[in-house]
Amino acid sequence: MADHQRIHPVDLEAGNRPSTPLVPSGSFRSDKGDPAQAQAQRSTNHHQQAQRGHGPLPPPPRRAAPPAPPLPPPKRRGRGCCCRFLCCVVITLVLLAVLAAAAAAALYFAFRPKAPQYSVDRLSVSAFQLDPSTLTARAAFDVAVTATNPNTRIGIYYERGSSLSVWYEQYRLARGALPAFYQGHRNTTALAIAMAGEVQLGSAVVSGLQDAQRQGAVPLVFRADVPVRVELGKFKLWKVTSRVRCDLVVDRLMDLSSPIKIKASNCKFSFKL
């Protein structure tokens, strides 16, 4: 006969309680377990899933980095180069102007230039005809002009291509030209010039000319544009135009019974570059 086993009750609350705690006192492990072991377990699970063909798990999202501050705009060098170039040009021009002024001052004190002098000494009318039907005037003049060069170290070359004329108001009565010649230092040259021309006048102009002749004061203008070259010592300068204007008053113009007298004369001289 089999022996019957006896089961004795055990008091779990009294006798089988562990004598030592599972977690030592003073440790800070949470009830969820050790963090290092949890990280190792996650790595093992990740490796096992990769071996099973599920592929690696996506990495956790990363926080986007803040945008970089904008770079400062590059400095413009073109404006600085232009400013430097303009400054160099201005300085060069100023230096050239100073050098030119110094050279002109040196020439002035070395040569002491003086303007030439001109005068109309005699004006005679060899012919003056007025056609009453067409009011066309045909005139011929003989003019005596005196040119004086007062400079001691400057000579004057009178070139070809000059133009001389006698005017009544805005009408040119006659024209002529000077011969080409050289006028030396402190020289006075008298020139006899023959001039002739033809012009159509208006009725009012003819009436005014007759009134001026009755009064004995006919205004005329003598003009001369002469190309010249100035000689400074042994150097001949560039060609310029010498302009002469003489305002004349004669006693008559249309009566040829006696020589014409010049009652007033005022001549002005200038250069045209």
C-alpha positions as CSV (number, residue, x, y, z in Angstrom):
1,M,0.0,0.0,0.0
2,A,1.4,3.1,-1.1
3,D,2.5,5.6,1.4
4,H,0.4,8.6,1.5
5,Q,2.4,11.8,1.3
6,R,1.7,14.4,3.6
7,I,1.7,18.0,2.6
8,H,2.6,20.4,5.4
9,P,1.5,24.0,5.0
10,V,4.1,26.6,5.0
11,D,3.7,30.0,6.2
12,L,5.0,32.2,3.4
13,E,4.5,35.4,5.2
14,A,6.4,34.3,8.2
15,G,9.2,31.9,7.3
16,N,10.1,32.3,3.6
17,R,10.6,36.1,3.4
18,P,14.0,37.0,2.1
19,S,16.3,38.2,4.7
20,T,18.1,40.7,2.3
21,P,16.4,43.4,0.1
22,L,16.5,43.0,-3.7
23,V,17.9,46.5,-4.1
24,P,20.6,47.7,-1.7
25,S,19.8,50.7,0.3
26,G,21.3,54.0,-1.0
27,S,21.0,53.1,-4.8
28,F,18.9,55.3,-7.2
29,R,17.6,52.7,-9.6
30,S,14.1,53.3,-10.6
31,D,11.4,50.7,-10.6
32,K,11.8,50.4,-14.4
33,G,15.2,48.8,-14.1
34,D,18.8,49.8,-14.8
35,P,19.2,52.5,-17.6
36,A,22.4,50.8,-19.0
37,Q,20.6,47.4,-19.2
38,A,17.7,49.1,-20.9
39,Q,19.9,50.7,-23.5
40,A,21.7,47.3,-24.1
41,Q,18.4,45.6,-24.5
42,R,17.2,48.2,-27.1
43,S,20.5,47.7,-29.0
44,T,19.9,43.9,-29.0
45,N,16.3,44.3,-30.2
46,H,17.5,46.6,-33.0
47,H,20.1,44.1,-34.1
48,Q,17.7,41.2,-34.1
49,Q,15.1,43.1,-36.1
50,A,17.8,44.0,-38.7
51,Q,18.7,40.3,-39.0
52,R,15.1,39.3,-39.4
53,G,14.8,41.5,-42.6
54,H,12.8,44.3,-41.2
55,G,15.7,46.7,-41.9
56,P,17.2,49.3,-39.5
57,L,14.8,51.5,-37.7
58,P,14.8,55.1,-38.7
59,P,17.0,57.3,-36.5
60,P,15.2,59.6,-34.2
61,P,14.5,63.0,-35.6
62,R,17.2,65.6,-35.0
63,R,16.5,69.2,-34.1
64,A,17.3,71.6,-37.0
65,A,20.2,73.8,-36.5
66,P,19.5,77.6,-36.3
67,P,20.1,79.5,-39.6
68,A,23.5,81.1,-40.0
69,P,23.5,85.0,-39.8
70,P,23.7,86.7,-43.2
71,L,27.1,87.7,-44.4
72,P,27.8,91.5,-44.8
73,P,27.6,92.8,-48.4
74,P,31.0,93.0,-50.2
75,K,32.6,96.4,-50.4
76,R,32.3,98.2,-53.7
77,R,35.8,98.8,-55.1
78,G,34.7,100.4,-58.4
79,R,33.6,103.7,-56.7
80,G,36.9,104.0,-54.9
81,C,38.9,103.4,-58.1
82,C,36.8,106.0,-60.0
83,C,37.4,108.6,-57.2
84,R,41.1,107.9,-57.3
85,F,41.2,108.3,-61.1
86,L,39.2,111.5,-61.0
87,C,41.5,112.9,-58.3
88,C,44.6,112.0,-60.4
89,V,43.0,113.7,-63.5
90,V,42.2,116.9,-61.5
91,I,45.6,117.1,-60.0
92,T,47.2,116.6,-63.4
93,L,45.1,119.3,-64.9
94,V,45.9,121.7,-62.1
95,L,49.6,121.0,-62.5
96,L,49.4,121.6,-66.2
97,A,47.5,124.9,-65.7
98,V,50.1,126.0,-63.2
99,L,52.9,125.1,-65.5
100,A,51.2,126.9,-68.4
101,A,50.6,130.0,-66.3
102,A,54.3,130.0,-65.2
103,A,55.4,129.6,-68.8
104,A,53.1,132.4,-70.0
105,A,54.4,134.7,-67.2
106,A,58.0,133.9,-68.1
107,L,57.3,134.8,-71.8
108,Y,55.5,137.9,-70.8
109,F,58.3,139.3,-68.6
110,A,60.9,138.2,-71.2
111,F,59.3,139.8,-74.3
112,R,57.0,142.4,-72.9
113,P,54.4,142.0,-75.7
114,K,52.4,145.0,-76.9
115,A,49.4,145.0,-79.3
116,P,50.1,146.4,-82.8
117,Q,48.4,149.7,-83.7
118,Y,46.5,150.5,-86.9
119,S,45.0,153.6,-88.4
120,V,43.2,154.6,-91.5
121,D,44.9,157.8,-92.7
122,R,43.2,158.4,-96.0
123,L,40.1,157.3,-97.7
124,S,39.4,158.4,-101.2
125,V,36.5,157.4,-103.5
126,S,37.7,156.8,-107.0
127,A,34.2,155.8,-108.2
128,F,30.7,155.8,-106.8
129,Q,27.7,155.2,-109.0
130,L,24.1,154.6,-108.0
131,D,21.6,153.1,-110.4
132,P,18.2,154.8,-109.6
133,S,16.2,152.0,-111.3
134,T,17.8,149.1,-109.3
135,L,19.3,151.1,-106.4
136,T,22.6,149.3,-107.0
137,A,25.7,151.1,-105.8
138,R,29.1,150.5,-107.4
139,A,32.0,151.9,-105.4
140,A,35.8,152.0,-105.6
141,F,38.0,153.2,-102.7
142,D,41.7,153.9,-102.2
143,V,42.6,153.4,-98.5
144,A,45.8,154.3,-96.8
145,V,46.4,152.1,-93.7
146,T,49.3,152.5,-91.3
147,A,50.4,149.4,-89.2
148,T,52.8,149.9,-86.3
149,N,54.6,147.2,-84.4
150,P,55.8,148.7,-81.1
151,N,57.6,145.5,-79.8
152,T,61.4,145.4,-79.5
153,R,61.7,141.5,-79.6
154,I,58.5,140.4,-81.4
155,G,58.0,140.3,-85.2
156,I,54.8,139.9,-87.1
157,Y,54.2,137.8,-90.3
158,Y,51.2,138.9,-92.3
159,E,49.9,135.9,-94.2
160,R,47.8,135.6,-97.3
161,G,44.1,135.2,-97.1
162,S,43.2,138.6,-95.5
163,S,39.8,140.3,-96.0
164,L,39.3,144.1,-95.9
165,S,35.9,145.8,-96.4
166,V,34.1,149.1,-96.1
167,W,30.6,149.1,-94.8
168,Y,27.7,151.6,-94.6
169,E,25.3,150.3,-91.9
170,Q,24.8,146.6,-92.8
171,Y,25.8,146.9,-96.5
172,R,29.3,146.2,-97.7
173,L,30.3,148.8,-100.3
174,A,33.7,147.4,-101.2
175,R,36.3,144.8,-100.3
176,G,40.0,144.2,-100.8
177,A,43.0,142.3,-99.3
178,L,46.4,143.0,-97.8
179,P,49.6,141.8,-99.4
180,A,51.7,139.2,-97.5
181,F,54.7,140.8,-95.7
182,Y,56.9,140.7,-92.6
183,Q,56.9,143.5,-90.1
184,G,60.0,143.7,-87.9
185,H,60.7,145.1,-84.5
186,R,59.6,148.6,-83.8
187,N,58.5,149.0,-87.4
188,T,55.8,151.2,-89.0
189,T,54.5,150.3,-92.4
190,A,52.1,152.4,-94.6
191,L,49.9,150.4,-97.0
192,A,47.9,151.6,-99.9
193,I,44.9,149.4,-100.6
194,A,42.6,149.4,-103.6
195,M,39.0,148.3,-102.8
196,A,35.9,147.9,-104.9
197,G,32.5,146.4,-104.7
198,E,28.8,146.3,-105.7
199,V,25.8,146.1,-103.5
200,Q,22.0,146.7,-103.9
201,L,20.6,149.2,-101.4
202,G,17.1,149.8,-100.3
203,S,15.2,153.0,-100.9
204,A,15.3,153.9,-97.2
205,V,19.1,153.3,-97.2
206,V,19.6,155.6,-100.1
207,S,17.5,158.3,-98.5
208,G,19.4,158.1,-95.3
209,L,22.7,158.2,-97.1
210,Q,21.7,161.4,-98.9
211,D,20.6,163.0,-95.7
212,A,23.9,162.1,-94.0
213,Q,25.8,163.6,-96.9
214,R,23.8,166.9,-96.8
215,Q,24.7,167.1,-93.1
216,G,28.4,166.5,-93.9
217,A,28.7,163.4,-91.7
218,V,28.6,160.0,-93.4
219,P,29.3,157.0,-91.0
220,L,31.4,154.2,-92.4
221,V,33.1,151.2,-90.9
222,F,36.4,149.7,-92.1
223,R,37.1,146.1,-91.2
224,A,40.2,143.9,-91.6
225,D,40.6,140.2,-90.8
226,V,44.3,139.3,-91.4
227,P,45.9,136.0,-90.6
228,V,49.3,136.6,-88.8
229,R,52.0,134.6,-87.1
230,V,53.8,136.1,-84.2
231,E,57.6,135.6,-83.9
232,L,59.1,135.4,-80.4
233,G,62.8,135.7,-80.8
234,K,63.6,132.8,-83.2
235,F,60.4,131.0,-82.7
236,K,57.3,131.4,-84.9
237,L,54.1,130.7,-83.2
238,W,50.9,129.3,-84.6
239,K,48.6,131.3,-87.0
240,V,46.0,133.6,-85.5
241,T,43.6,136.1,-87.0
242,S,44.2,139.8,-86.4
243,R,40.9,141.8,-86.4
244,V,40.8,145.5,-86.9
245,R,37.6,147.7,-86.8
246,C,37.8,151.4,-87.5
247,D,34.7,153.5,-87.1
248,L,35.0,156.4,-89.5
249,V,33.0,159.6,-90.2
250,V,33.6,161.3,-93.6
251,D,32.2,164.5,-94.9
252,R,30.7,163.0,-98.1
253,L,30.5,159.9,-100.2
254,M,28.6,160.6,-103.4
255,D,30.3,163.8,-104.5
256,L,33.7,163.3,-106.2
257,S,34.4,166.9,-106.9
258,S,37.0,167.1,-104.2
259,P,38.9,164.7,-101.9
260,I,37.0,163.2,-99.1
261,K,37.9,164.3,-95.6
262,I,37.9,161.9,-92.6
263,K,36.4,163.8,-89.7
264,A,36.7,161.1,-87.1
265,S,38.5,157.7,-86.8
266,N,38.5,155.2,-83.9
267,C,40.2,151.8,-84.5
268,K,40.1,148.7,-82.3
269,F,42.4,145.7,-82.5
270,S,41.8,142.1,-81.3
271,F,43.0,138.5,-81.9
272,K,40.8,135.6,-83.0
273,L,42.3,132.2,-82.2
